[in-house]
Amino acid sequence: MKTPRKNTTKKPVSKKVVKKTKAQLASEKKAADKLKRFDAVLASICGGMSLRKSLIENELTKDIFYLMCDKDEEKAERYVRASKERHDFLFDEILSIADDASDDEITFVGKSGKDVTIMNKEFVARSNLKIEARKWALSKMDPKKYGDKIEI
């Protein structure tokens, strides 16, 4: 007795083609562009830039940025993480500025024809100002970690 053969031909699966309107495509493109700009803002913040400057540079408004953070907890966490990375970046900058002695002295040929070396007070003062400005900013951004400790 012969066993009946199975039908091996498959019926074509109909794929529903969803056509998107131009408005839908434009909306998706706009959302993707906004996300790219959001990511660029976070990258700038990690590199030490302020939120305000980064928003201007990446053509994103403060309201839209905060709305994106409010609607998506993951984006809000990424912003917090980027802010902490900015703190570390600024701290590293302080150390780099303090360690940079390359322009602390100026050497020139004096009237006697000999090399004369003097302290570059302007460069040292500018370096000190940069360090103090970053220390102050860090103490305001993260007072628990970088603020002055007052013991009672």
Rosetta blueprint (number, residue, H / E / L):
1 M L
2 K L
3 T L
4 P L
5 R L
6 K L
7 N L
8 T L
9 T L
10 K L
11 K L
12 P L
13 V L
14 S L
15 K L
16 K L
17 V L
18 V L
19 K L
20 K L
21 T L
22 K H
23 A H
24 Q H
25 L H
26 A H
27 S H
28 E H
29 K H
30 K H
31 A H
32 A H
33 D H
34 K H
35 L H
36 K H
37 R H
38 F H
39 D H
40 A H
41 V H
42 L H
43 A H
44 S H
45 I H
46 C H
47 G L
48 G L
49 M L
50 S L
51 L H
52 R H
53 K H
54 S H
55 L H
56 I H
57 E H
58 N L
59 E L
60 L L
61 T L
62 K H
63 D H
64 I H
65 F H
66 Y H
67 L H
68 M H
69 C H
70 D H
71 K H
72 D L
73 E H
74 E H
75 K H
76 A H
77 E H
78 R H
79 Y H
80 V H
81 R H
82 A H
83 S H
84 K H
85 E H
86 R H
87 H H
88 D H
89 F H
90 L H
91 F H
92 D H
93 E H
94 I H
95 L H
96 S H
97 I H
98 A H
99 D H
100 D L
101 A L
102 S L
103 D L
104 D L
105 E E
106 I E
107 T E
108 F E
109 V E
110 G L
111 K L
112 S L
113 G L
114 K L
115 D E
116 V E
117 T E
118 I E
119 M E
120 N L
121 K H
122 E H
123 F H
124 V H
125 A H
126 R H
127 S H
128 N H
129 L H
130 K H
131 I H
132 E H
133 A H
134 R H
135 K H
136 W H
137 A H
138 L H
139 S H
140 K H
141 M H
142 D L
143 P H
144 K H
145 K H
146 Y H
147 G L
148 D L
149 K L
150 I L
151 E L
152 I L
